[in-house]
């Protein structure tokens, strides 16, 4: 566990990476199996980063069953039913104290992306009531609340190009002081995976993207040809 642990729960909301049931917009060009493999790599990288955060509690909020490796150091919680807003709201209603929720679709997520939040909430007198991590598609990849309340999320339209803006407006309308985290790109389409892989050279994720692209082109990479 990292040193200087702070009063923070980090919840990763995720889906079991089964072919045909996860990241279906990656197919085509990928096969359902290839899409599930990239999703699993994305989830595992995200969880590895969360293990580095100085959080008191880590939750893996799953739709399905995680692998044993992914569950390590996390308390596994099953997702609530309903739309994404309801599932996020349920996480808030089940946690007392500062909470950070992140998704599984930003494998480029690093500790640096939440450094401002950690610096702020690691002090006795935090300046921000909430933090929002916008996604380049108009949504958000991270949401943090000092005093979690499902009503701050429930009813916000999800998966639109204005979701992030509407969530920000909801927080501000509640009188919260909101800090902004860096914008990240979600892995929704294979073009997104390519762009994200370019930020992660030499990693298993980047290699998997390159291999998947080659297979989609009908090319088989030899060991010498792989990056």
C-alpha positions in Angstrom: 0.0 0.0 0.0 1.3 3.5 -0.8 2.7 5.6 2.0 0.8 8.7 3.3 -2.6 7.1 2.8 -5.5 9.6 2.7 -9.1 9.3 3.6 -10.3 8.3 0.1 -12.2 5.5 -1.5 -11.4 4.8 -5.2 -14.1 2.8 -7.0 -13.4 1.4 -10.5 -16.6 0.6 -12.4 -16.0 -2.2 -14.8 -17.5 -5.0 -16.9 -16.3 -8.6 -17.2 -14.3 -8.8 -20.4 -16.3 -11.5 -22.3 -16.2 -11.7 -26.1 -19.3 -10.2 -27.6 -20.3 -8.5 -24.4 -17.7 -5.8 -23.9 -16.3 -3.0 -26.1 -18.5 -4.2 -29.0 -17.8 -0.9 -30.9 -14.2 -2.2 -31.5 -15.7 -4.9 -33.8 -15.1 -4.5 -36.6 -12.2 -4.3 -37.3 -11.5 -6.5 -34.3 -13.0 -9.9 -33.6 -15.1 -10.0 -30.4 -12.3 -12.0 -28.8 -9.8 -9.3 -29.8 -12.0 -6.5 -28.4 -12.4 -8.4 -25.1 -8.6 -8.8 -24.9 -8.0 -5.1 -25.3 -10.8 -4.4 -22.7 -9.1 -6.8 -20.3 -5.7 -5.1 -20.8 -7.3 -1.7 -20.3 -9.0 -2.8 -17.1 -5.9 -4.4 -15.7 -3.8 -1.4 -16.4 -6.4 0.9 -14.7 -6.5 -1.3 -11.6 -2.7 -1.4 -11.4 -2.6 2.4 -11.4 -5.3 2.6 -8.7 -3.2 0.3 -6.5 -0.5 3.0 -6.6 -2.9 5.7 -5.3 -2.7 6.5 -1.5 -6.3 5.5 -1.0 -7.7 4.0 2.2 -10.2 1.8 0.3 -10.4 0.4 -3.2 -13.6 -0.9 -4.7 -14.0 -2.9 -7.9 -17.6 -2.4 -8.9 -18.3 -5.2 -11.4 -20.9 -6.2 -13.9 -19.8 -9.9 -13.9 -16.9 -11.6 -12.2 -13.3 -10.2 -12.1 -10.2 -12.3 -12.6 -8.4 -13.2 -9.4 -5.5 -10.9 -10.4 -7.8 -8.0 -11.0 -9.6 -8.5 -7.6 -6.3 -8.4 -5.7 -6.2 -5.5 -3.2 -9.8 -4.6 -4.1 -13.2 -5.2 -2.4 -15.4 -6.5 -5.2 -18.9 -5.1 -5.3 -21.6 -6.0 -7.8 -23.0 -3.2 -9.8 -26.6 -2.0 -9.1 -29.2 -2.4 -11.8 -30.4 0.4 -14.1 -28.7 2.9 -16.4 -25.2 4.2 -15.9 -26.4 7.2 -13.9 -28.2 4.8 -11.5 -25.2 2.6 -11.2 -22.9 5.5 -10.4 -25.4 7.0 -8.0 -25.6 3.7 -6.2 -21.8 3.8 -5.6 -22.1 7.2 -4.1 -24.9 6.2 -1.9 -22.9 3.2 -0.6 -19.8 5.1 0.4 -19.3 7.5 3.3 -16.4 9.9 2.9 -14.4 11.2 0.0 -14.9 9.1 -3.2 -13.3 8.9 -6.6 -15.0 6.9 -9.3 -13.2 6.1 -12.5 -14.0 3.9 -15.5 -12.0 1.1 -17.2 -11.7 2.6 -20.6 -8.7 4.9 -20.1 -5.7 2.6 -19.8 -3.4 5.7 -20.1 -4.7 6.9 -16.7 -1.8 7.6 -14.4 -1.3 8.9 -10.9 -0.3 12.2 -12.4 -3.8 12.7 -13.8 -5.2 12.9 -10.2 -2.3 14.6 -8.6 -4.2 17.9 -8.1 -7.1 16.0 -6.4 -4.7 14.1 -4.1 -2.8 17.3 -3.2 -6.1 19.0 -2.4 -7.8 16.3 -0.5 -4.7 15.3 1.3 -4.8 18.5 3.3 -6.9 19.4 6.3 -8.7 22.2 4.5 -9.6 21.0 1.0 -10.4 23.7 -1.5 -12.6 21.7 -3.8 -15.8 19.8 -3.0 -15.7 17.8 -6.2 -13.4 17.0 -9.1 -14.4 16.0 -12.7 -12.2 14.3 -15.3 -13.6 15.1 -18.7 -13.3 12.7 -21.7 -12.7 13.9 -25.2 -16.0 12.5 -26.4 -17.9 14.8 -24.2 -18.3 12.4 -21.3 -16.2 12.0 -18.2 -13.6 9.4 -17.1 -13.5 10.3 -13.4 -15.8 11.9 -10.8 -14.8 12.7 -7.2 -17.0 13.9 -4.4 -16.0 14.9 -0.9 -19.5 14.1 0.3 -20.9 11.4 -2.0 -24.6 11.8 -2.9 -26.3 9.8 -5.6 -28.7 12.7 -6.2 -25.7 14.6 -7.7 -25.5 12.0 -10.6 -28.9 10.4 -10.9 -30.8 11.7 -13.9 -27.8 13.1 -15.7 -28.0 11.8 -19.3 -25.1 9.4 -20.0 -23.2 8.5 -23.1 -23.9 11.8 -24.9 -21.5 14.4 -26.2 -22.7 16.7 -23.4 -22.7 14.3 -20.5 -19.6 15.9 -19.0 -20.9 19.4 -19.3 -24.3 18.4 -17.8 -22.6 16.6 -14.9 -20.4 19.7 -14.3 -23.5 21.9 -14.3 -25.3 19.6 -11.9 -22.4 19.8 -9.4 -22.2 23.6 -9.7 -26.0 24.0 -9.3 -25.6 22.1 -6.0 -23.2 24.9 -4.9 -20.1 22.7 -5.1 -16.6 24.0 -5.9 -15.5 21.8 -8.8 -11.9 21.2 -9.8 -11.1 19.9 -13.3 -8.7 17.0 -14.0 -6.9 16.5 -17.3 -9.0 15.5 -20.3 -8.5 11.8 -21.4 -9.6 9.8 -24.4 -11.9 6.9 -23.8 -11.3 3.7 -25.8 -14.7 3.5 -27.6 -13.5 2.7 -31.1 -10.4 1.1 -32.5 -9.1 4.5 -33.6 -9.2 5.5 -30.0 -7.2 2.4 -29.1 -4.6 3.5 -31.7 -4.3 7.0 -30.2 -4.1 5.7 -26.7 -1.5 3.1 -27.6 0.7 5.9 -29.0 0.8 7.3 -25.4 1.9 4.0 -24.0 4.8 2.9 -26.2 6.4 -0.4 -25.3 3.5 -1.6 -23.1 1.5 -4.8 -23.5 -1.5 -2.6 -24.4 0.4 -1.0 -27.3 1.7 -4.3 -28.5 -1.8 -5.8 -28.4 -3.2 -2.8 -30.5 -0.4 -3.2 -33.1 -1.0 -7.0 -33.3 -4.7 -6.5 -33.6 -4.3 -3.9 -36.3 -2.0 -6.3 -38.2 -4.4 -9.2 -37.9 -7.2 -6.9 -39.2 -5.1 -6.1 -42.2 -4.4 -9.8 -42.8 -0.7 -9.5 -41.7 0.9 -11.8 -39.2 3.7 -10.1 -37.2 6.9 -12.1 -36.6 8.7 -11.6 -33.3 11.2 -9.4 -35.1 8.5 -7.3 -36.7 6.7 -6.5 -33.4 7.4 -3.1 -31.9 
